[in-house]
Amino acid sequence: MISILKRFLIGRPLKSTELGEQKINKTKALAILSSDALSSVAYGPEQILLVLITISAAAFWYSIPIGIGVLILLTALILSYRQIIFAYPHGGGAYVVSKENLGMYPGLIAGGSLLVDYILTVAVSVSAGTDAITSAFPSLHAHNVGIAIVFILFITILNLRGVTESASILAYPVYLFVLALFILIGVGIYNIVTGHVSPELHAPIGTPVAGISLFLLLRAFASGSSALTGVEAISNAIPNFKDPAPNNASKTLIAMGSLLALLFSGIVYLAYYYGVTPKEEVTVVSQIAEQTFGRNFMYFFIQGTTALILILAANTGYSAFPLLAVNLAKDKFIPRMFTIRGDRLGYSNGIIFLGVLSIILIIVFKGQTEHLIPLYAVGVFIPFTLSQTGMMLKWIREKPKGWVPKLIINSTGAAISLVVTLMFFLTKFAQVWSVLVFLPLIIVLFYQIKKHYEAVGDQLRITTCEPSAPIEGNVIILPVAGITHVVENSLNYAKSLSPHQIIAVYVPFEREDETLFEEKWNKWHPDVRLVTLHSPYRSIINPLTKFIDTVQRKASESNYQVTVIIPQFIPKKGWHNILHNQSSLLIRAHLLFRRNVIITTVPYHLKK
């Protein structure tokens, strides 16, 4: 039943040779890897205005130079990550760059930040999209958490079906959103040029504003820079591209940067010229669309595509998280299971892990994850700063041809990213302080996992571990609960291994049962030694394990191996297991960590 459901949801398994067919072209990659960055256009300009409104509406003209500053940072990041793509064509992004150029600790800070950030990306994006839907249909507001979970399950299953399939489905809403915003910006600018928008709605650029300060402008710049989250995703996901992967990834990155720059600058300009004031219940994009088109089809088209892309921005996390996890797992900082490809050739463990953690986050915060946005933004700008700094050191150290312009680009990006990161800590410390707690904890966890893997490797390696002592014979202990076909089957198996070293063990709770069983056993198999361990406290585990320990100590003196054979019958129907086999499960669980004791289960299959 489970396999049928899995086949229905995920599809038929793919051969390893079909991996090339799961690579994506530039058009699909632009959609699934840019959705996070492009969706931030819906709230990035609004974040600038929310800071400026604390002075007055007259300060809104500062959104233009602040927007230009964000575009300068975007240009530096795009050019820098383009260099990273060619310098590190196997993916890994900020983690690999920081690790190789700054050292292991900075690399782990970048990797840990991005892992957490991708989880926040999914939770925040889906919650924002759900809010947009329930705002249009207020009766659904009470079901925000349930709706968000359904969306996460849908996107998770879609990604488990493979990169190609998810890209084919998710590309349409992303391009519809881009089309909708271009129409909005185009019509809005046309209305301005033709004089349909009054210039009195906004303060002229250069108008003196009392109370303005450099600190406030930097705070607005940092808030607006939240529109750049997701820019790094393409450099992490290079292995998903068709060959030549670096060239295709580079062109996709340039296309994403160009689209983001055009959409962001268009929305910032229209918001300024229209004199839009941010409101709690209506987004800036919604106000611009209403003033441009009124509440007609185009308005609802823009709102609908905005809600869709906010939800689908989560897919950037699903594309980048598994590949980043693969790089960390190869370096033994997280479990190796993240390097395993699933039935559809995607890194399914990473996809499932991301989905589960995102659902937990939404349940814990009851779908109200908006106050996680600063944490989400600072989680990106820490890796931005580290990767830019790492590339600076790489150019200074290697000095390849044309390295000076590259150094200038990375230095600019590193400086601005550092300013944005510091501004987040200075202005939103109450919301981002947890970064200073969970990042050290994550790094400690990474090192503990690596330490464990190294210790396991040392103990398993033949060249370094102690030679195993020779085994002279086998002592078999067979716990029995009665005289049945199950016990007979296990006894026959035990005799095939060591016919003269078998000890059957029975644990009775009453003396009468002890005597009666011994009589039956001596009639049934007098050739097999029976040991009865009376248990007045009705425990099977304690007397049995003490007896096994005693036998093991004596056997080890003669280089004999102790094997415990546990009889178990297997019901015809799987759910019947709930009704049986609890004792055998408990015995196995208690003996599993006993040294020098081998546990073997001998199944006996029932026919009805």
URKA-V105581 format. One line per field, one symbol per residue. ss: DSSP state (~ for helix, > for strand, _ for the rest). phi: phi as a letter, one per 40 degrees, with the letter a starting at -180 (. if undefined). psi: psi as a letter, one per 20 degrees, with the letter a starting at -180 (. if undefined). A space follows every 10 residues. Layout:
ss=???
phi=???
psi=???
This chain:
ss=_~~~~~~~~~ _____~~~~~ ~~_>_~~~~~ ~~~~~~~~~_ ~~~~~~~~~~ ~~____~~~~ ~~~~~~~~~~ ~~~~~~~~~~ ~~~~~~~___ __~~~~~~~~ ~~_~~~~~~~ ~~~~~~~~~~ ~~~~~~~~~~ ~~~~~~_~~~ ~~~~~~~~~~ ~~~~~~~~~~ __~~~~~~~~ ~~~~~~~~~~ ~~~~~~~~~~ ~~~_____~~ ~_________ ___~~~~~~~ ~~~~~~~~__ __~~~~_~~~ >___~~~~~~ ~~~~~~~~~~ ~~~~~~~~~~ ~~~_______ ___~~~~~~~ ~~~___~~~~ ~~~~~~~~~~ ~~_~~~~~~~ ~~~~~~~~~~ _____~~~~_ _______~~~ ~~~~~~~~~~ ~~~~_____~ ~~~~~~~~~~ ~~~~~~~~~~ ~~~~~~~~__ __~~~~~~~~ ~~~~~~~~~~ ~~~~~~~_~~ ~~__~~~~~~ ~~~~~~~~~~ ~~~~~~~~~~ __________ __>>>>>>>> ____~~~~~~ ~~~~~~~~__ _>>>>>____ ~~~~~~~~~~ ~~~~____>> >>________ ~~~~~~~~~~ ~~~~~~~__> >>>>>>>>>> ___~~~~~~_ _~~~~~~~~~ ~_____>>>> >>>>>___
phi=.ccccccccb hccbccccdc cccbcccccd cccbcccccc ccbddccccc cccccacccc cccccccccc cccdcccccc ccccdccbcc ghfccccccc bbhccdcccc ccccdccccc dccccccccc ccccccbdcc dcbdcccccc cccccccccc chcccccccc cccccccccc cccccccccc ccccgcbccc cbcccgccbc gcaccccccc cccccccccg ccccccbdcc ccccdccccc cccccccccc cccccccccc ccccgcbcbc cbcccccccc ccbgcbdccc cccccccccc ccddcdcccc ddcccccccc cgcbdccccc ccdbgccccc ccdccccccc cccccfgbbc ccdccccccc cccdcccccc cdccccccfc cgccdccccc cccccccccc dccccccbdc cbccdccccd cccccdcccc cccccccccc cccbcccccc bcabbbbbcb bibbcccccc cccccccacb bbbcbbbccb cccccccccc ccccbccbcb bbbcbccgbc cccccccccc cccccccbfc ccbbbbcacb ccbdcccccb gccccccccc cdcccgbcbb bbcbccba
psi=gghggghggh rqqqqhijhh ijqqrhghhh ghiihgghhi hhighhhghh ghiifrhhih iihghghhgh hggggggghg hghhghhmij ahchgggggh hirgghghgg ggghghhhgh ggggghgghg hhgihhnhii hikggggggg gggghggghh iqggghhhgi hghghhgggg hhgggghghg hghjjippii iqpqpipppp iqrhghhhgh ggghiiijpi hihhhhkhii qqqoggghgg hhgggggggg gggghggggg hghikpppqh iprggggghg hgiamaghgh gggghggghh gihhhgghhh ghhghgghhh jkirqihiip qahjjrnhgh gggggghggg ghggjkimjh jighhgghhh hghggghggg hghghhghlr pkhghggggh gggggghggg ghhghhhkhh ijhhhighgh gggggghggg gghhggghhh phihrqqqqq ohappppnpq iaorhghggh ghghhhgnhj lpopppnqiq hghggghhgg ghhgmiippp ppnpnijkph gghghggggg hgghhhhjkq pppopoqpqo qhphiihhir jhghgggghh ihjpqkpppp poqopqi.
